[in-house]
Amino acid sequence: MTVAKSQPSGKVTAALMLIWIVMYFAVRFYLEARPDLASWARLGLSFLPTPVFAFFLWHFIQGIRTADELERRIQLEALAIAFPLGMLLLTTLGLVQRAVELNFQDWSYNHVWPYFAFFYFIGMLIARRRYT
Amino acid sequence: MKNRLKVLRAERNWSQEQLAERLGVSRQTVNAIETGKYDPSLPLAFTIARVTGLTIEQIFDPEENGH
């Protein structure tokens, strides 16, 4: 039956996301500034933000699991829009890369990932508009 | 699917917030059901029926499309 459960705070989820973003850019800029570091140290630093993101993901999923059924529907539709759009972006970039020479500085992994967040928010916007 | 939830809530002088609390859902969910933008799951429909003291058939009309 539909029972209200204690829901993880959305503020905590947002804070974890913010911490991850800060860590990501800190590591990114540090790696760019210190090309002299040993490979093992650079590799280790690359994975530094991962545990924070894992914790954010766990918190986010807990939030969805304890959300009410309409919120879960909205999240599902948002992801149903965002995931194929992400696939479309990557496959199109793959084809374009074969067609012409893409500038790595413009289309590296560093620049593509924000589009996934953008697609998710587009999906959320569409789904929320439909039900509210 | 059309429903009488808004009328039933008004008859009981409940706000959307109060009904949402009784149902264990958000106010947005109650609003979406009332406006016909969202059809509730069977468990939620049963909860609505229990809270209002009616049967599901007295609240929801599957013959009419509320959209």
N, CA and C atoms of all chains as a GROMACS GRO file, in nm:
protein
  597
    1MET      N    1   0.085  -0.119   0.000
    1MET     CA    2   0.000   0.000   0.000
    1MET      C    3   0.089   0.124   0.000
    2THR      N    4   0.027   0.237  -0.026
    2THR     CA    5   0.103   0.361  -0.033
    2THR      C    6   0.125   0.416   0.107
    3VAL      N    7   0.244   0.409   0.153
    3VAL     CA    8   0.275   0.456   0.287
    3VAL      C    9   0.389   0.556   0.277
    4ALA      N   10   0.374   0.667   0.348
    4ALA     CA   11   0.480   0.768   0.347
    4ALA      C   12   0.600   0.716   0.425
    5LYS      N   13   0.715   0.719   0.365
    5LYS     CA   14   0.836   0.675   0.434
    5LYS      C   15   0.924   0.797   0.458
    6SER      N   16   1.018   0.782   0.550
    6SER     CA   17   1.110   0.892   0.573
    6SER      C   18   1.198   0.907   0.450
    7GLN      N   19   1.193   1.026   0.390
    7GLN     CA   20   1.263   1.049   0.264
    7GLN      C   21   1.397   1.117   0.287
    8PRO      N   22   1.504   1.066   0.223
    8PRO     CA   23   1.632   1.135   0.236
    8PRO      C   24   1.620   1.279   0.188
    9SER      N   25   1.692   1.368   0.255
    9SER     CA   26   1.681   1.509   0.221
    9SER      C   27   1.736   1.538   0.082
   10GLY      N   28   1.659   1.615   0.005
   10GLY     CA   29   1.705   1.656  -0.127
   10GLY      C   30   1.823   1.750  -0.117
   11LYS      N   31   1.831   1.822  -0.003
   11LYS     CA   32   1.943   1.914   0.017
   11LYS      C   33   2.074   1.838   0.031
   12VAL      N   34   2.067   1.724   0.100
   12VAL     CA   35   2.188   1.642   0.116
   12VAL      C   36   2.234   1.589  -0.020
   13THR      N   37   2.136   1.543  -0.100
   13THR     CA   38   2.167   1.493  -0.234
   13THR      C   39   2.232   1.603  -0.317
   14ALA      N   40   2.174   1.722  -0.312
   14ALA     CA   41   2.229   1.835  -0.388
   14ALA      C   42   2.368   1.872  -0.337
   15ALA      N   43   2.387   1.867  -0.204
   15ALA     CA   44   2.518   1.900  -0.145
   15ALA      C   45   2.623   1.799  -0.191
   16LEU      N   46   2.586   1.673  -0.194
   16LEU     CA   47   2.680   1.569  -0.240
   16LEU      C   48   2.719   1.590  -0.386
   17MET      N   49   2.619   1.629  -0.467
   17MET     CA   50   2.646   1.656  -0.608
   17MET      C   51   2.743   1.774  -0.620
   18LEU      N   52   2.718   1.876  -0.538
   18LEU     CA   53   2.804   1.995  -0.541
   18LEU      C   54   2.947   1.961  -0.498
   19ILE      N   55   2.959   1.879  -0.394
   19ILE     CA   56   3.093   1.838  -0.347
   19ILE      C   57   3.165   1.762  -0.458
   20TRP      N   58   3.091   1.675  -0.527
   20TRP     CA   59   3.152   1.598  -0.637
   20TRP      C   60   3.200   1.692  -0.748
   21ILE      N   61   3.116   1.789  -0.784
   21ILE     CA   62   3.153   1.883  -0.892
   21ILE      C   63   3.279   1.962  -0.853
   22VAL      N   64   3.282   2.009  -0.728
   22VAL     CA   65   3.399   2.084  -0.680
   22VAL      C   66   3.524   1.996  -0.685
   23MET      N   67   3.509   1.871  -0.636
   23MET     CA   68   3.623   1.779  -0.637
   23MET      C   69   3.668   1.749  -0.780
   24TYR      N   70   3.571   1.730  -0.868
   24TYR     CA   71   3.602   1.699  -1.008
   24TYR      C   72   3.687   1.810  -1.069
   25PHE      N   73   3.641   1.934  -1.053
   25PHE     CA   74   3.714   2.046  -1.114
   25PHE      C   75   3.849   2.070  -1.045
   26ALA      N   76   3.853   2.049  -0.914
   26ALA     CA   77   3.980   2.065  -0.841
   26ALA      C   78   4.083   1.965  -0.895
   27VAL      N   79   4.042   1.840  -0.909
   27VAL     CA   80   4.132   1.736  -0.960
   27VAL      C   81   4.171   1.766  -1.105
   28ARG      N   82   4.071   1.807  -1.182
   28ARG     CA   83   4.096   1.836  -1.324
   28ARG      C   84   4.199   1.947  -1.343
   29PHE      N   85   4.178   2.056  -1.269
   29PHE     CA   86   4.271   2.169  -1.283
   29PHE      C   87   4.409   2.135  -1.226
   30TYR      N   88   4.410   2.055  -1.120
   30TYR     CA   89   4.539   2.016  -1.061
   30TYR      C   90   4.616   1.927  -1.160
   31LEU      N   91   4.545   1.834  -1.223
   31LEU     CA   92   4.611   1.747  -1.321
   31LEU      C   93   4.665   1.827  -1.440
   32GLU      N   94   4.588   1.929  -1.479
   32GLU     CA   95   4.632   2.014  -1.591
   32GLU      C   96   4.754   2.099  -1.551
   33ALA      N   97   4.756   2.138  -1.423
   33ALA     CA   98   4.863   2.226  -1.374
   33ALA      C   99   4.991   2.149  -1.341
   34ARG      N  100   4.976   2.019  -1.313
   34ARG     CA  101   5.093   1.940  -1.271
   34ARG      C  102   5.117   1.821  -1.363
   35PRO      N  103   5.158   1.847  -1.487
   35PRO     CA  104   5.185   1.735  -1.578
   35PRO      C  105   5.310   1.656  -1.538
   36ASP      N  106   5.386   1.710  -1.443
   36ASP     CA  107   5.510   1.644  -1.400
   36ASP      C  108   5.486   1.531  -1.301
   37LEU      N  109   5.365   1.519  -1.250
   37LEU     CA  110   5.336   1.414  -1.151
   37LEU      C  111   5.354   1.276  -1.212
   38ALA      N  112   5.390   1.180  -1.128
   38ALA     CA  113   5.405   1.042  -1.175
   38ALA      C  114   5.270   0.987  -1.222
   39SER      N  115   5.275   0.893  -1.315
   39SER     CA  116   5.151   0.837  -1.372
   39SER      C  117   5.061   0.776  -1.266
   40TRP      N  118   5.124   0.702  -1.171
   40TRP     CA  119   5.042   0.637  -1.069
   40TRP      C  120   4.968   0.741  -0.983
   41ALA      N  121   5.035   0.854  -0.958
   41ALA     CA  122   4.974   0.961  -0.878
   41ALA      C  123   4.861   1.028  -0.957
   42ARG      N  124   4.884   1.048  -1.087
   42ARG     CA  125   4.781   1.110  -1.172
   42ARG      C  126   4.658   1.020  -1.181
   43LEU      N  127   4.686   0.891  -1.195
   43LEU     CA  128   4.576   0.794  -1.204
   43LEU      C  129   4.497   0.789  -1.073
   44GLY      N  130   4.570   0.790  -0.963
   44GLY     CA  131   4.506   0.789  -0.831
   44GLY      C  132   4.418   0.911  -0.812
   45LEU      N  133   4.469   1.026  -0.852
   45LEU     CA  134   4.393   1.150  -0.840
   45LEU      C  135   4.266   1.147  -0.927
   46SER      N  136   4.278   1.082  -1.043
   46SER     CA  137   4.162   1.074  -1.134
   46SER      C  138   4.042   1.006  -1.069
   47PHE      N  139   4.072   0.910  -0.981
   47PHE     CA  140   3.964   0.835  -0.917
   47PHE      C  141   3.920   0.896  -0.784
   48LEU      N  142   3.982   1.004  -0.744
   48LEU     CA  143   3.952   1.065  -0.614
   48LEU      C  144   3.804   1.106  -0.599
   49PRO      N  145   3.742   1.167  -0.703
   49PRO     CA  146   3.601   1.207  -0.686
   49PRO      C  147   3.502   1.090  -0.691
   50THR      N  148   3.547   0.973  -0.734
   50THR     CA  149   3.455   0.860  -0.756
   50THR      C  150   3.378   0.818  -0.630
   51PRO      N  151   3.443   0.801  -0.514
   51PRO     CA  152   3.365   0.761  -0.394
   51PRO      C  153   3.256   0.863  -0.358
   52VAL      N  154   3.285   0.991  -0.379
   52VAL     CA  155   3.183   1.094  -0.348
   52VAL      C  156   3.064   1.077  -0.442
   53PHE      N  157   3.095   1.050  -0.570
   53PHE     CA  158   2.986   1.031  -0.666
   53PHE      C  159   2.906   0.906  -0.632
   54ALA      N  160   2.976   0.801  -0.588
   54ALA     CA  161   2.908   0.676  -0.550
   54ALA      C  162   2.812   0.702  -0.433
   55PHE      N  163   2.856   0.782  -0.337
   55PHE     CA  164   2.772   0.815  -0.222
   55PHE      C  165   2.652   0.900  -0.267
   56PHE      N  166   2.679   0.994  -0.358
   56PHE     CA  167   2.570   1.076  -0.414
   56PHE      C  168   2.467   0.986  -0.483
   57LEU      N  169   2.518   0.891  -0.564
   57LEU     CA  170   2.429   0.801  -0.638
   57LEU      C  171   2.342   0.719  -0.543
   58TRP      N  172   2.406   0.666  -0.437
   58TRP     CA  173   2.333   0.586  -0.339
   58TRP      C  174   2.223   0.670  -0.275
   59HIS      N  175   2.256   0.794  -0.240
   59HIS     CA  176   2.160   0.885  -0.177
   59HIS      C  177   2.046   0.918  -0.272
   60PHE      N  178   2.082   0.941  -0.398
   60PHE     CA  179   1.983   0.975  -0.501
   60PHE      C  180   1.885   0.859  -0.521
   61ILE      N  181   1.938   0.738  -0.527
   61ILE     CA  182   1.853   0.620  -0.547
   61ILE      C  183   1.762   0.598  -0.426
   62GLN      N  184   1.817   0.619  -0.305
   62GLN     CA  185   1.734   0.609  -0.184
   62GLN      C  186   1.618   0.708  -0.192
   63GLY      N  187   1.648   0.827  -0.243
   63GLY     CA  188   1.545   0.930  -0.256
   63GLY      C  189   1.434   0.886  -0.351
   64ILE      N  190   1.473   0.824  -0.462
   64ILE     CA  191   1.373   0.778  -0.559
   64ILE      C  192   1.291   0.663  -0.502
   65ARG      N  193   1.360   0.572  -0.432
   65ARG     CA  194   1.289   0.456  -0.375
   65ARG      C  195   1.185   0.495  -0.272
   66THR      N  196   1.212   0.603  -0.200
   66THR     CA  197   1.118   0.643  -0.095
   66THR      C  198   1.022   0.753  -0.142
   67ALA      N  199   1.039   0.797  -0.267
   67ALA     CA  200   0.948   0.900  -0.320
   67ALA      C  201   0.812   0.839  -0.348
   68ASP      N  202   0.711   0.922  -0.361
   68ASP     CA  203   0.578   0.868  -0.391
   68ASP      C  204   0.571   0.832  -0.540
   69GLU      N  205   0.461   0.764  -0.577
   69GLU     CA  206   0.457   0.701  -0.710
   69GLU      C  207   0.462   0.801  -0.825
   70LEU      N  208   0.406   0.921  -0.807
   70LEU     CA  209   0.412   1.019  -0.916
   70LEU      C  210   0.556   1.068  -0.937
   71GLU      N  211   0.626   1.091  -0.827
   71GLU     CA  212   0.766   1.137  -0.838
   71GLU      C  213   0.851   1.030  -0.906
   72ARG      N  214   0.825   0.902  -0.873
   72ARG     CA  215   0.899   0.793  -0.938
   72ARG      C  216   0.869   0.789  -1.087
   73ARG      N  217   0.743   0.813  -1.123
   73ARG     CA  218   0.704   0.818  -1.265
   73ARG      C  219   0.778   0.931  -1.337
   74ILE      N  220   0.783   1.047  -1.272
   74ILE     CA  221   0.851   1.163  -1.331
   74ILE      C  222   1.000   1.133  -1.352
   75GLN      N  223   1.061   1.072  -1.250
   75GLN     CA  224   1.204   1.037  -1.261
   75GLN      C  225   1.226   0.936  -1.374
   76LEU      N  226   1.136   0.839  -1.384
   76LEU     CA  227   1.148   0.737  -1.489
   76LEU      C  228   1.139   0.801  -1.627
   77GLU      N  229   1.041   0.890  -1.645
   77GLU     CA  230   1.024   0.954  -1.776
   77GLU      C  231   1.142   1.047  -1.808
   78ALA      N  232   1.194   1.113  -1.703
   78ALA     CA  233   1.311   1.200  -1.724
   78ALA      C  234   1.429   1.119  -1.773
   79LEU      N  235   1.451   1.003  -1.711
   79LEU     CA  236   1.563   0.917  -1.753
   79LEU      C  237   1.535   0.854  -1.888
   80ALA      N  238   1.407   0.824  -1.915
   80ALA     CA  239   1.370   0.766  -2.045
   80ALA      C  240   1.397   0.865  -2.158
   81ILE      N  241   1.396   0.994  -2.127
   81ILE     CA  242   1.430   1.097  -2.226
   81ILE      C  243   1.582   1.118  -2.230
   82ALA      N  244   1.643   1.124  -2.111
   82ALA     CA  245   1.786   1.158  -2.103
   82ALA      C  246   1.876   1.048  -2.157
   83PHE      N  247   1.845   0.923  -2.128
   83PHE     CA  248   1.934   0.814  -2.168
   83PHE      C  249   1.946   0.801  -2.320
   84PRO      N  250   1.835   0.795  -2.394
   84PRO     CA  251   1.849   0.789  -2.540
   84PRO      C  252   1.916   0.913  -2.599
   85LEU      N  253   1.890   1.030  -2.539
   85LEU     CA  254   1.955   1.152  -2.588
   85LEU      C  255   2.107   1.143  -2.568
   86GLY      N  256   2.148   1.087  -2.455
   86GLY     CA  257   2.290   1.066  -2.429
   86GLY      C  258   2.351   0.972  -2.531
   87MET      N  259   2.277   0.863  -2.560
   87MET     CA  260   2.323   0.767  -2.662
   87MET      C  261   2.332   0.834  -2.798
   88LEU      N  262   2.232   0.915  -2.829
   88LEU     CA  263   2.230   0.985  -2.958
   88LEU      C  264   2.352   1.077  -2.970
   89LEU      N  265   2.382   1.148  -2.862
   89LEU     CA  266   2.497   1.238  -2.864
   89LEU      C  267   2.626   1.161  -2.891
   90LEU      N  268   2.645   1.051  -2.817
   90LEU     CA  269   2.770   0.976  -2.832
   90LEU      C  270   2.782   0.910  -2.969
   91THR      N  271   2.672   0.851  -3.017
   91THR     CA  272   2.678   0.785  -3.148
   91THR      C  273   2.697   0.888  -3.260
   92THR      N  274   2.630   1.003  -3.246
   92THR     CA  275   2.646   1.108  -3.348
   92THR      C  276   2.789   1.161  -3.349
   93LEU      N  277   2.844   1.183  -3.228
   93LEU     CA  278   2.982   1.230  -3.219
   93LEU      C  279   3.077   1.127  -3.280
   94GLY      N  280   3.046   0.998  -3.256
   94GLY     CA  281   3.127   0.891  -3.314
   94GLY      C  282   3.127   0.896  -3.466
   95LEU      N  283   3.009   0.918  -3.523
   95LEU     CA  284   2.997   0.926  -3.669
   95LEU      C  285   3.066   1.051  -3.724
   96VAL      N  286   3.043   1.164  -3.654
   96VAL     CA  287   3.105   1.290  -3.698
   96VAL      C  288   3.257   1.279  -3.692
   97GLN      N  289   3.304   1.210  -3.588
   97GLN     CA  290   3.449   1.191  -3.573
   97GLN      C  291   3.508   1.112  -3.691
   98ARG      N  292   3.424   1.019  -3.744
   98ARG     CA  293   3.470   0.942  -3.860
   98ARG      C  294   3.462   1.026  -3.988
   99ALA      N  295   3.366   1.121  -3.987
   99ALA     CA  296   3.345   1.201  -4.107
   99ALA      C  297   3.449   1.313  -4.119
  100VAL      N  298   3.472   1.380  -4.008
  100VAL     CA  299   3.567   1.492  -4.010
  100VAL      C  300   3.659   1.483  -3.887
  101GLU      N  301   3.761   1.561  -3.889
  101GLU     CA  302   3.854   1.566  -3.775
  101GLU      C  303   3.795   1.655  -3.666
  102LEU      N  304   3.760   1.593  -3.551
  102LEU     CA  305   3.707   1.674  -3.441
  102LEU      C  306   3.823   1.723  -3.354
  103ASN      N  307   3.809   1.845  -3.307
  103ASN     CA  308   3.911   1.898  -3.217
  103ASN      C  309   3.895   1.834  -3.079
  104PHE      N  310   3.995   1.759  -3.036
  104PHE     CA  311   3.988   1.689  -2.908
  104PHE      C  312   3.962   1.786  -2.792
  105GLN      N  313   4.016   1.906  -2.802
  105GLN     CA  314   3.996   2.005  -2.694
  105GLN      C  315   3.849   2.048  -2.683
  106ASP      N  316   3.775   2.034  -2.793
  106ASP     CA  317   3.634   2.073  -2.790
  106ASP      C  318   3.542   1.957  -2.752
  107TRP      N  319   3.579   1.836  -2.792
  107TRP     CA  320   3.488   1.723  -2.775
  107TRP      C  321   3.549   1.606  -2.699
  108SER      N  322   3.632   1.636  -2.601
  108SER     CA  323   3.688   1.527  -2.520
  108SER      C  324   3.585   1.487  -2.415
  109TYR      N  325   3.615   1.381  -2.339
  109TYR     CA  326   3.525   1.339  -2.230
  109TYR      C  327   3.500   1.454  -2.132
  110ASN      N  328   3.600   1.543  -2.121
  110ASN     CA  329   3.587   1.657  -2.029
  110ASN      C  330   3.468   1.746  -2.063
  111HIS      N  331   3.434   1.750  -2.192
  111HIS     CA  332   3.330   1.842  -2.235
  111HIS      C  333   3.196   1.777  -2.262
  112VAL      N  334   3.194   1.645  -2.280
  112VAL     CA  335   3.070   1.577  -2.319
  112VAL      C  336   2.980   1.548  -2.199
  113TRP      N  337   3.040   1.516  -2.083
  113TRP     CA  338   2.958   1.471  -1.970
  113TRP      C  339   2.853   1.573  -1.923
  114PRO      N  340   2.879   1.706  -1.929
  114PRO     CA  341   2.774   1.798  -1.883
  114PRO      C  342   2.644   1.786  -1.964
  115TYR      N  343   2.655   1.739  -2.088
  115TYR     CA  344   2.535   1.724  -2.170
  115TYR      C  345   2.439   1.621  -2.108
  116PHE      N  346   2.497   1.519  -2.041
  116PHE     CA  347   2.411   1.417  -1.979
  116PHE      C  348   2.327   1.478  -1.868
  117ALA      N  349   2.390   1.565  -1.789
  117ALA     CA  350   2.314   1.635  -1.684
  117ALA      C  351   2.209   1.725  -1.747
  118PHE      N  352   2.248   1.792  -1.856
  118PHE     CA  353   2.154   1.880  -1.928
  118PHE      C  354   2.035   1.800  -1.980
  119PHE      N  355   2.059   1.682  -2.038
  119PHE     CA  356   1.950   1.599  -2.090
  119PHE      C  357   1.856   1.554  -1.979
  120TYR      N  358   1.915   1.522  -1.863
  120TYR     CA  359   1.834   1.480  -1.749
  120TYR      C  360   1.740   1.594  -1.705
  121PHE      N  361   1.793   1.716  -1.701
  121PHE     CA  362   1.709   1.828  -1.660
  121PHE      C  363   1.603   1.860  -1.765
  122ILE      N  364   1.637   1.839  -1.892
  122ILE     CA  365   1.536   1.855  -1.998
  122ILE      C  366   1.424   1.752  -1.976
  123GLY      N  367   1.465   1.628  -1.948
  123GLY     CA  368   1.367   1.522  -1.922
  123GLY      C  369   1.279   1.553  -1.802
  124MET      N  370   1.341   1.606  -1.696
  124MET     CA  371   1.266   1.642  -1.576
  124MET      C  372   1.164   1.752  -1.607
  125LEU      N  373   1.209   1.847  -1.687
  125LEU     CA  374   1.123   1.960  -1.723
  125LEU      C  375   1.000   1.910  -1.800
  126ILE      N  376   1.023   1.824  -1.897
  126ILE     CA  377   0.912   1.771  -1.979
  126ILE      C  378   0.818   1.688  -1.893
  127ALA      N  379   0.874   1.599  -1.810
  127ALA     CA  380   0.791   1.510  -1.728
  127ALA      C  381   0.712   1.590  -1.625
  128ARG      N  382   0.776   1.689  -1.563
  128ARG     CA  383   0.705   1.769  -1.462
  128ARG      C  384   0.593   1.851  -1.524
  129ARG      N  385   0.620   1.904  -1.642
  129ARG     CA  386   0.516   1.982  -1.710
  129ARG      C  387   0.395   1.897  -1.743
  130ARG      N  388   0.420   1.769  -1.769
  130ARG     CA  389   0.311   1.681  -1.806
  130ARG      C  390   0.219   1.652  -1.687
  131TYR      N  391   0.278   1.639  -1.569
  131TYR     CA  392   0.199   1.595  -1.453
  131TYR      C  393   0.164   1.706  -1.354
  132THR      N  394   0.217   1.826  -1.375
  132THR     CA  395   0.183   1.930  -1.277
  132THR      C  396   0.124   2.052  -1.347
  133MET      N  397  -0.867   0.857  -1.730
  133MET     CA  398  -0.972   0.808  -1.640
  133MET      C  399  -1.023   0.924  -1.553
  134LYS      N  400  -1.153   0.945  -1.556
  134LYS     CA  401  -1.211   1.056  -1.480
  134LYS      C  402  -1.232   1.014  -1.334
  135ASN      N  403  -1.224   1.110  -1.245
  135ASN     CA  404  -1.249   1.077  -1.104
  135ASN      C  405  -1.320   1.193  -1.034
  136ARG      N  406  -1.375   1.160  -0.915
  136ARG     CA  407  -1.450   1.259  -0.837
  136ARG      C  408  -1.372   1.306  -0.715
  137LEU      N  409  -1.243   1.291  -0.720
  137LEU     CA  410  -1.163   1.317  -0.600
  137LEU      C  411  -1.174   1.462  -0.551
  138LYS      N  412  -1.175   1.556  -0.645
  138LYS     CA  413  -1.182   1.697  -0.605
  138LYS      C  414  -1.312   1.727  -0.531
  139VAL      N  415  -1.423   1.672  -0.584
  139VAL     CA  416  -1.555   1.692  -0.521
  139VAL      C  417  -1.558   1.626  -0.385
  140LEU      N  418  -1.508   1.504  -0.378
  140LEU     CA  419  -1.509   1.430  -0.251
  140LEU      C  420  -1.423   1.500  -0.146
  141ARG      N  421  -1.313   1.555  -0.190
  141ARG     CA  422  -1.225   1.629  -0.096
  141ARG      C  423  -1.295   1.755  -0.046
  142ALA      N  424  -1.361   1.825  -0.139
  142ALA     CA  425  -1.432   1.948  -0.101
  142ALA      C  426  -1.546   1.917  -0.003
  143GLU      N  427  -1.616   1.807  -0.027
  143GLU     CA  428  -1.726   1.767   0.064
  143GLU      C  429  -1.675   1.744   0.206
  144ARG      N  430  -1.550   1.702   0.217
  144ARG     CA  431  -1.492   1.672   0.348
  144ARG      C  432  -1.412   1.790   0.406
  145ASN      N  433  -1.412   1.900   0.331
  145ASN     CA  434  -1.337   2.020   0.372
  145ASN      C  435  -1.189   1.992   0.395
  146TRP      N  436  -1.134   1.908   0.311
  146TRP     CA  437  -0.990   1.878   0.321
  146TRP      C  438  -0.917   1.962   0.217
  147SER      N  439  -0.800   2.009   0.255
  147SER     CA  440  -0.713   2.072   0.156
  147SER      C  441  -0.638   1.960   0.082
  148GLN      N  442  -0.576   1.997  -0.028
  148GLN     CA  443  -0.496   1.896  -0.100
  148GLN      C  444  -0.384   1.844  -0.010
  149GLU      N  445  -0.329   1.933   0.068
  149GLU     CA  446  -0.221   1.896   0.160
  149GLU      C  447  -0.270   1.793   0.262
  150GLN      N  448  -0.391   1.817   0.316
  150GLN     CA  449  -0.444   1.726   0.418
  150GLN      C  450  -0.474   1.589   0.358
  151LEU      N  451  -0.531   1.590   0.238
  151LEU     CA  452  -0.560   1.462   0.172
  151LEU      C  453  -0.430   1.388   0.140
  152ALA      N  454  -0.332   1.464   0.093
  152ALA     CA  455  -0.203   1.403   0.060
  152ALA      C  456  -0.141   1.336   0.182
  153GLU      N  457  -0.156   1.402   0.296
  153GLU     CA  458  -0.100   1.347   0.419
  153GLU      C  459  -0.171   1.216   0.456
  154ARG      N  460  -0.303   1.214   0.439
  154ARG     CA  461  -0.379   1.093   0.469
  154ARG      C  462  -0.342   0.979   0.375
  155LEU      N  463  -0.310   1.015   0.251
  155LEU     CA  464  -0.279   0.912   0.151
  155LEU      C  465  -0.132   0.872   0.153
  156GLY      N  466  -0.049   0.953   0.218
  156GLY     CA  467   0.094   0.923   0.219
  156GLY      C  468   0.162   0.956   0.087
  157VAL      N  469   0.111   1.059   0.019
  157VAL     CA  470   0.172   1.103  -0.107
  157VAL      C  471   0.194   1.254  -0.101
  158SER      N  472   0.252   1.310  -0.205
  158SER     CA  473   0.275   1.454  -0.207
  158SER      C  474   0.149   1.528  -0.253
  159ARG      N  475   0.145   1.659  -0.224
  159ARG     CA  476   0.031   1.739  -0.269
  159ARG      C  477   0.024   1.742  -0.422
  160GLN      N  478   0.140   1.740  -0.485
  160GLN     CA  479   0.145   1.739  -0.632
  160GLN      C  480   0.076   1.616  -0.688
  161THR      N  481   0.089   1.504  -0.619
  161THR     CA  482   0.025   1.380  -0.666
  161THR      C  483  -0.126   1.393  -0.658
  162VAL      N  484  -0.174   1.447  -0.547
  162VAL     CA  485  -0.319   1.468  -0.532
  162VAL      C  486  -0.369   1.561  -0.642
  163ASN      N  487  -0.297   1.668  -0.665
  163ASN     CA  488  -0.336   1.764  -0.769
  163ASN      C  489  -0.338   1.698  -0.908
  164ALA      N  490  -0.236   1.618  -0.936
  164ALA     CA  491  -0.228   1.551  -1.068
  164ALA      C  492  -0.343   1.453  -1.086
  165ILE      N  493  -0.383   1.385  -0.979
  165ILE     CA  494  -0.496   1.292  -0.988
  165ILE      C  495  -0.626   1.370  -1.010
  166GLU      N  496  -0.644   1.475  -0.931
  166GLU     CA  497  -0.767   1.555  -0.942
  166GLU      C  498  -0.785   1.614  -1.081
  167THR      N  499  -0.676   1.659  -1.139
  167THR     CA  500  -0.686   1.723  -1.271
  167THR      C  501  -0.684   1.620  -1.385
  168GLY      N  502  -0.675   1.493  -1.349
  168GLY     CA  503  -0.678   1.387  -1.451
  168GLY      C  504  -0.549   1.371  -1.527
  169LYS      N  505  -0.441   1.432  -1.477
  169LYS     CA  506  -0.312   1.421  -1.545
  169LYS      C  507  -0.240   1.291  -1.510
  170TYR      N  508  -0.283   1.232  -1.401
  170TYR     CA  509  -0.216   1.109  -1.356
  170TYR      C  510  -0.320   1.013  -1.300
  171ASP      N  511  -0.315   0.889  -1.346
  171ASP     CA  512  -0.401   0.784  -1.292
  171ASP      C  513  -0.326   0.709  -1.183
  172PRO      N  514  -0.382   0.701  -1.063
  172PRO     CA  515  -0.309   0.637  -0.953
  172PRO      C  516  -0.294   0.487  -0.972
  173SER      N  517  -0.196   0.432  -0.903
  173SER     CA  518  -0.179   0.286  -0.904
  173SER      C  519  -0.296   0.222  -0.830
  174LEU      N  520  -0.311   0.092  -0.844
  174LEU     CA  521  -0.420   0.022  -0.774
  174LEU      C  522  -0.408   0.034  -0.622
  175PRO      N  523  -0.286   0.015  -0.563
  175PRO     CA  524  -0.275   0.034  -0.418
  175PRO      C  525  -0.318   0.174  -0.372
  176LEU      N  526  -0.279   0.277  -0.450
  176LEU     CA  527  -0.317   0.413  -0.411
  176LEU      C  528  -0.467   0.435  -0.429
  177ALA      N  529  -0.524   0.376  -0.533
  177ALA     CA  530  -0.669   0.387  -0.554
  177ALA      C  531  -0.744   0.323  -0.436
  178PHE      N  532  -0.692   0.210  -0.389
  178PHE     CA  533  -0.755   0.145  -0.272
  178PHE      C  534  -0.742   0.234  -0.148
  179THR      N  535  -0.626   0.298  -0.133
  179THR     CA  536  -0.607   0.388  -0.018
  179THR      C  537  -0.703   0.506  -0.025
  180ILE      N  538  -0.721   0.560  -0.146
  180ILE     CA  539  -0.815   0.672  -0.164
  180ILE      C  540  -0.956   0.626  -0.126
  181ALA      N  541  -0.991   0.505  -0.170
  181ALA     CA  542  -1.124   0.452  -0.139
  181ALA      C  543  -1.142   0.435   0.012
  182ARG      N  544  -1.038   0.384   0.078
  182ARG     CA  545  -1.046   0.362   0.223
  182ARG      C  546  -1.058   0.495   0.297
  183VAL      N  547  -0.977   0.592   0.255
  183VAL     CA  548  -0.976   0.724   0.322
  183VAL      C  549  -1.109   0.796   0.305
  184THR      N  550  -1.170   0.781   0.188
  184THR     CA  551  -1.297   0.851   0.162
  184THR      C  552  -1.419   0.768   0.204
  185GLY      N  553  -1.395   0.642   0.238
  185GLY     CA  554  -1.506   0.555   0.280
  185GLY      C  555  -1.596   0.514   0.165
  186LEU      N  556  -1.541   0.509   0.046
  186LEU     CA  557  -1.619   0.470  -0.072
  186LEU      C  558  -1.550   0.353  -0.142
  187THR      N  559  -1.613   0.305  -0.249
  187THR     CA  560  -1.548   0.201  -0.329
  187THR      C  561  -1.473   0.270  -0.444
  188ILE      N  562  -1.381   0.197  -0.503
  188ILE     CA  563  -1.304   0.253  -0.614
  188ILE      C  564  -1.397   0.296  -0.728
  189GLU      N  565  -1.500   0.213  -0.754
  189GLU     CA  566  -1.593   0.244  -0.863
  189GLU      C  567  -1.670   0.373  -0.838
  190GLN      N  568  -1.690   0.407  -0.711
  190GLN     CA  569  -1.762   0.531  -0.678
  190GLN      C  570  -1.674   0.655  -0.697
  191ILE      N  571  -1.545   0.633  -0.704
  191ILE     CA  572  -1.452   0.747  -0.719
  191ILE      C  573  -1.402   0.760  -0.862
  192PHE      N  574  -1.368   0.646  -0.922
  192PHE     CA  575  -1.308   0.649  -1.056
  192PHE      C  576  -1.404   0.593  -1.161
  193ASP      N  577  -1.404   0.658  -1.276
  193ASP     CA  578  -1.486   0.613  -1.387
  193ASP      C  579  -1.395   0.576  -1.505
  194PRO      N  580  -1.375   0.446  -1.528
  194PRO     CA  581  -1.284   0.406  -1.635
  194PRO      C  582  -1.337   0.432  -1.774
  195GLU      N  583  -1.468   0.460  -1.784
  195GLU     CA  584  -1.530   0.482  -1.916
  195GLU      C  585  -1.496   0.619  -1.973
  196GLU      N  586  -1.471   0.714  -1.881
  196GLU     CA  587  -1.446   0.852  -1.926
  196GLU      C  588  -1.298   0.884  -1.915
  197ASN      N  589  -1.250   0.952  -2.016
  197ASN     CA  590  -1.110   0.993  -2.015
  197ASN      C  591  -1.098   1.133  -1.958
  198GLY      N  592  -1.021   1.146  -1.850
  198GLY     CA  593  -1.009   1.276  -1.785
  198GLY      C  594  -0.907   1.367  -1.848
  199HIS      N  595  -0.826   1.316  -1.943
  199HIS     CA  596  -0.719   1.397  -2.002
  199HIS      C  597  -0.772   1.497  -2.103
   0.00000   0.00000   0.00000
